[in-house]
Structures are given as structure tokens and as C-alpha cells.
Amino acid sequence: MTDIDPPGGHGRPAVPSEAAAALARCVSVEPAKFAAAHWGRTPLLSRADELPNPAGFTDLLSPADADELLSRRGLRTPFLRIAKDGQLVPAARFTGGGGAGAEIADQVLDERVLELYAGGATLVLQGLHRTWPALIDFTRELGTAVGQPLQVNAYLTPTGSQGFATHYDTHDVFVLQVDGRKHWRIHPPVLPDPLEKQTWGGRADEVAATADGPAALDVVLAPGDALYLPRGWLHSAQAQESSSLHLTVGVRALTRYAMVEELLALAAEDQRLRATLPFGTDVADPDAIEPELTETVEALRDWLLRADPAVVAARLRQRAWPAARPAPIRPLAQAAALAALDVDTRLAPRPGLRWRLTPRGDRVALVLFDRTITLPASCAPALHALLGAGPVRVGDLPGLDDDADRLTLARRLLREAVLVPA
């Protein structure tokens, strides 16, 4: 008996219409063309009149929303960064105590933020995929469409200012211009497909020299415009005749190098690769280590040819799934649903939840992003029904003997935040 995947296959949720719509807001071409011609390869500029939402992106985060976050939400570091003249401003310059009943030393102080922003500093609201409701939902939907974990920052730049010098990111980004206009200059990579540890600071001279040359793309983004940039592409941006607000959606995709890291970690199981070097080996002498290197490479090659894809996939899942959280759960409402549960209750899977059913003898394991739930194998048909695409009435769950068993299973999965009331 093999593992049972969710409707999307390979541990991914099915791509619903909401996810497709989220991607359509960011790119002006069909998903297949975007995947083939641009994803991880080349930038894509999408003008507002080529995208489906004429209102632009103010529904995701408006300037008034940003003011709300900066003034009335008790924001703390590191959810706000401030940059001036290409350098980060020390957090101590804009944070302090929260006043009576909030004895926290690193809350954002709105009057300090005003002083810095009015003086030309750029404000960076970080982690909005965890703090702002509209972006929590949008990020989950877009993440489902691209199959990768995402993060969202907002950049608020005063008139004529530039927060950061030319640089590259180690993750792909969708830039969504919300308000104002911003001039972007894009240059080809100095290091294609950089890993997270291969930041631009180690190649600052190459970056600066390339930035002095002709741009591959020189554009001004207006409200409602979107720009996709693969990781490694150099960019700088400057606000124009008014202040600017844009969202940057970062794609934290796994790479082939992540597979290499997991394979090397698993290689510790091979005794030949754990062997001590010969007594007295001079590791600084290339001739002395040559035979050991040859034997090690051969042993590693032999081991890699026997690597089990299922084991590697399980390790990659442990990396990827926790990085893309499912929809938030309302604890009080969920507890009330537990108390009111009966056979007529209709339940649905938690939106964005990734799962996998794995048979284990007379048990079945429900593998989630943060834990594994083990249940009797007789629950498998009901689990597959509950975790499918549509809501299911508890009394209609297949494979169980009576309503008492159906209620027990439904109650367990509600308590574990796997299901939500439909």
C-alpha cells in the first residue's frame, strides 16, 4: 500500500481558483508561459492595465494601513526596519518602552518613526504575511499557486529617496506597486541563482561595476504595476515626485543544493565515509591526501547511487512545510465548534494545510507540517474524505462503524487544528 497524497499531489494542496487569481494579480501572462519563460530566469514587467484588478493593490495594504501598523498596533522589532543612505538605522533610535502595562523595551515609537521618515529614511515593514490579515490570506493563496513558502515586506520611501544601494536578493520577488511611483533599474546577475549564504556583500565590487553599465530594464512603476525578479538580478529603486509604497513578496524556494545538503547529512550513515584518515596523514600535503580523496569520492559516489528518494523527500519536507504555514486558526471559535460538534456538522480541511497519509501496519500516519498524528488504519477512508477538496458532514464519513467513532475522529482533528467548521 502506498502513501496517499492530497488532491494537489506530492504533498501539495490542490490549486484552487483563489490561488490562480492571486498569481494572476502579479503577472500579465498565462501561468504556463510564466513558468516556462520567466520563473527563475528573466524579469517580467506587468503594467496595471494588463492585470485583472483595476484597483491595484491597496486592498492588500494601503498607506492608511501602514500608518495603522506604525502607530496603533504595538509593533516591535524586527517587524520594522529603517534604512537611510543605504545603511540600516539602529533599532534603538526608533524603539522604546510601551508605557504602563506594556513594559517592553523594543516597541516602535511613532514620533521617532516620523522624525526619520520626514528626514528621508525608508521604512520597511517586515513579516506582513504573519501580521496583516489581507496579506496573510493573499500570501497563502499565492504560495499555493507557486508551490513555495513566501514572505512579504512593505517599503515606504519618501519623495526622491532611495532606501538601499544596488544589490541582489537571494530569493525571487514579486514587486507590487501600491502607491506613488518608483524608478527601478535592473541589471543582470553577477552570480546567477545565488544561495541564501551567497549574499551580494561578498561581491560588492562586481555589483557596483555592473550597476554602472547599461540596465537590462529601466522603468518607473506606477500604482497597480507589478514586477517579477528572479534571485540574483541586481536592482535599485528610487521614489519619484511623491512618496512610494510597494510590497515585496519574497519566494523562499528550495534549491538543488538543499538536496545536496540532505544527501551529505544522510551520508554519515556510511561507515566508509566515517573512517578516520590514516595515522600521521599530513592534511596540508596534496600528495598525501590524494589517495584518501580518491577513495572518499568513490565511496560517496557508491552511496549516492543507493540514496532513497523517499528518505530525501521526507527530509526536504521537514524543511519546506514548516516555512509555509496554513491559514490561521481562531482558537475560541474552534473550541466552540468542538463543544457544538454533532453528526450534522460539516467540516473542511484547514485552508493551505499540507498533509500526507502513510500506512503503518494496522495504523495510518497523518503527516503534517509540524507533527504526525497516528490513528487506526480503519480511519483512512474517513481521513481521505475529510481532507479532500469539499466540506463533509460528520455523519457521512465512510469506513467507520458508527456515529460515535465518526464523532471521535472529527473531534480529534478539530482539536488538532487539521479541520475547521465549513
N, C-alpha and C positions, 0 to 999 in steps of 0.2 A: 504494500500500500504506500503510495507516495504522499508528499506534502500537498496540502490544499491551499492554493493562493486565493487572495481576494479578487474581486471582479477585474481589477486593473492588471492582474498577473504579476508574477515575480515580486511579490511583496508590496506592490503599489496599489493604492486605491484606484478605483475606476475614475476616468477623467469626465466629470460632469460638465454640463453646459456652463455652469458658473466659472469653472476653471478655464474653459476655452474662451469665455468672454473676458476674463482677466488678462489673458495673453493678448487677445485682440486689441485691448486698450493700449498695449505697449509697442506693438509692431504693425506696420501697414501692409504686410504681405501675409499670404497664407502660411499656417504653421509648418507645412511640409517644406515650403520654399525657405522659410526662416531657418529651419533645422539644417537644410542642405547647403544653403549659400552663406549663412551668417553665423550660426551658432558656433562659438569658439573660433571663428575665422576672421570675419570682417565686420566693421561697424555698420549700423543701419540707422539712418535718419528717417523719422516718420513725422510728417507735419500734421498739425491738428486737423486740417480738413481731409486728411487721409485716414483718420482714426474714427471709431464709431461713436465716441461720446463728445458731443459738441460743447458740453460744459467743462471740458478739460479734466483736471484732477483735483479741483477744490473740494469735492466730496470726500476725498481721502484725507486731506489736511490743508486747511486754509490758513492765511495769515492770522485770522482771529483765533483759530485753533492753536496755532503755535504760541500766541500770546497767552492763551489759557494755560498751556503747559508750563510756560515760563513764569507764570505769576500766581496761579491758584491751585496747583496740583502737588505742592511739596516735593518738586523734582530734586533728585540727588545726583551726585556724580556716581558713576560715569555716564549717566543719561544725557549729560550736556558737556560738550567740549567747545572751547572758544579759540579761534585762531586769528592772529594778527601778523601781517607782514611775513607770511609763510611759516610762522612759529606758533606752537600751542601756548596759550596763556595758562600759567599755573592755576590750578583749581582754587587755591587759597584766595585768589583775587576776586572770585565771584561766588564763593560759598561761605556759609557760616551757620550759626545756631538757628534753630527753627522757632525759638520763642517758648513761652510757657506750654508745658505739656508735650513738647516735641524736642527733647534735649538731644538733638542730633547735630553734629558739628559740620556736616557737609551738605546742607540743603542749599539749593540755588537761591541767591538773593537778587530779587528782580531789579532793585535800584543799581546794583553793581553791573548786572547784565545790560541795563540801559546805558550806563556810562561807557562800557566797552563797545557796544553796538553803535552808539552815536559817534564814537571815535573811529569807526571804520573796521571793527572786528567782525569776523564771520562767526555765526552761531551754528553749531552742529548738534541737533537733537538726535541722539543715538537710541537704537533699540526700540524704535517705534512699533515694530511688529510684536512687541510684548506690552506696550503701554497705551496705544491709541486704538479704540475699538474698530474704526473703519479700516485701519491698516492691518490689524490683527486678521480680519476676515479676508481682505484683499491678498495679503501675503500668503495665507494658507491656500487660497484658490490658485494664485499664480504658481506657488510651489508645487501644487498638484499637477498643473499643466506642464511644467518643465521637469518634474521629477527630481527636484533638488531642493535642499534647505536654503532659505532666504533670510536676509536681514534687511532692515530699512532704516536709513538715516535721512534727516531733512537738513538742508543747508540754507541758512538765511544770511544773505550778503547785502550790505549797504550799497547805496549808489556808487558805482565806479570802483568798488573794491574787489580784490582777489584774495580769497582765503588761503590758497595753497599754491606753491610754485608748480611748474610742470612735473608730473610724476606718473607712475603707473600703479594700478591696483593688482593684487594677486588673486582677484576673483572677477568674474564677469559682472557687469552692471547694466541695469535699465535706469536711465535718467529721465525723470518725468517733470517737465517744467510746469509749475503750479501758478506762479505769479511773477510779473516783471519779465525782463529779458536778460539773457546771459550769453556772452560771446565765448564760444568754445573753439579751441584749436587742438586738433587731434593729429598725432604723428604715429608712424609705425613703431612696433616694438623694438627695443634694443635687446630684449630677451623674450622670445616667443614662449607663451604658456608658462609663465613663472609659477613656481610653487609658493606656498604661503611664507616659507622661510627665505625666499629669494626676493626680498623687498628692493625697492628702487634705490634706497640709500646706498647700497653697496655698488651701485653703478651710476652715481650722481653725475660724474663727468660725461659719460656716454649719453645720459638723459639730457643734460644741458646742451651738448653738442648737437644732438638730433633735434632738439626743440628750436635751435637757431636756424634750422633748414626749413624747406617748404613743408607746409602742412598737408596731410592727406585729406583733411576735412577742416574747413574754416567756416563756421556757421554761427548764427545767432538763434538761440532757442527762444520762442515766444510762448505765452501761455497755451497749454494743450499740446505742445510738441513733445516728442519722445525720442530718445537716442539710446541705442544699444551699443555697448563697447565690450569686446572680449577682453579677458585679462591680458595684461602686458601692454596694451595700447596706451601711449603717452597722451596726457591731456592736461589742459589748464582751462580755467573758466573765470570770466570777469563780468560782474554786473554792469549794466549799461546806464541808461538815463534815469533809472529808478531802482529801488531795492528789488532783490530777487529771492524767490523761494522755489527750490526744487527738491524733489525726492530722489534719492539714490537707492535702488533696490539691488543689493548685492547677492550674487548667486554663489553659495559656498559648495561648489561641486567637488565630488571625489575625483581623483585622477588615477591614472595607471600607476603612478608612483605610490599611491596608497596601497595598491595591491602588492607592490614590491615590498613595502614595509611590513605588511602582514605575512607575506611569504618568508621574509627573513626572520620574523618573530617565530614562525612555526618551524623554521629550520633548526631551531635549538633542540628539537626532538631527535635529530640525527646524531648518533654518538660520534660518528666520524668528524662532524663539524664542531663537536665539543672537545675534541682531543687537544691535549697540551702540545705546544711546539717542542721539538727535541731539546734535550738538555744542552745548555750552552749556546743556543742559537743567537747569533748577532742580528737582531731585527733591523739594524741600520744598514746591513750589508745586502744589496740586491741579490748577489750571487748566493748568499746563504739562505735567503727566503724563497728563492725561485722554485726549488723542488716542492716546498711546502705549499706555495701558492698554486702550483700546478695541481697538486693532489686535492687541495681545498676546492678549487674551481671544478674539478671533476666530480668530487663528492656533492657539491652544491648542484651541479647540473643533473646528476642522477636523482637527487632528492626532488628537485623542482619538477622533473618529469613524472614523479609519482604524486604530486600535490593534488589533494582532493578539492575539486571546485566547491563542494558543499561546505567544507570546513572554512575555506577562504570567504565564501559568501556570508557565512554566519558571522565571521569577524568583521567584515565590511558593514554588515547590518548593524552591529553594535556601535559602529562609528556614525553611520548615516541617520538611522532612525531617531535617536535622541536629539539630533540637531534640527528636526522639523516637527515641532510639537503639533498635536491635533488641536481642534477647536477647544477653547476654554470651557470648563465645566462650572456651573453655578452651584456651589455646594449646598446652599439652603434649598434651592428648588429641587435639586437631585434628591436630597434627604426627604423632602415632602413627597416626591414621586415614589420613593421606596415605601413610605408609610401607606400610600394610597393604592399600591400595586394590586391588581386583580387580573383575572383571566381575560378581561376585555381591554386591558391596557395595550396600547400599540407602542412598540419600541423600534428604535432605529440605531444603527451604529453611530458612534461619535464622529462627527464630520472630520475628515482628514486623518482618521486613525489608520495606521498601518498594522497589519496583523498577518499571522501565518499559522495554520493548523498543522501540527505534526503528530502523527500516530506514534504512540509509545506502548506497544503491547495492549493491555486492557485499559489504557488511559489515552487521552489525547491532550496535547500541549498547545495552548493558545499563546503564541509568542507575540509580545507587544513591544513597544519602543523602550519600555523601562523595566519590564518584568515578564515572567512566564507564569501562566495560570494552568494548572493541571486538573483535568476533570475526567470522569468516567468516559470510556470510548462511546458509550451509548448516547452521549450528548452531542456527538459530531454532527448528525443531521440538523439538530436544532441550532447549533452554533453556526453552521453554514447558512441557514435561513436567516438568523438574526443579523449576521454580519454581511448579508447581501445588500443589494442596492436600495431596496424599498422597506418601508415600515412593516412590521409583522405583529399580529395580535398574539398575545401570550398563549391564549387557549388553542391556537392553531399550530403551535410548534410541533414538528414531526419527530418521530423516533423515541419519544418518551412515553412511559406507561400511563401516567395520569396527570391531572392538573396540578397536584401537589409538587411533582417533580418539575413541571414546567415553571411554576412559580419560584421554586428554589433556585433554578438556573437563572431565571430572569432577575431575581433579587441579587444574586451573586454578581452578575455582570453589571447591574446598575451600581452596586456598591463599589465595584472595581473601576467605575467610570469608563467602561467599554461601551455601554449603551446609554442612550438618552431617551426621554419620552418623545414620541413622534408628535 
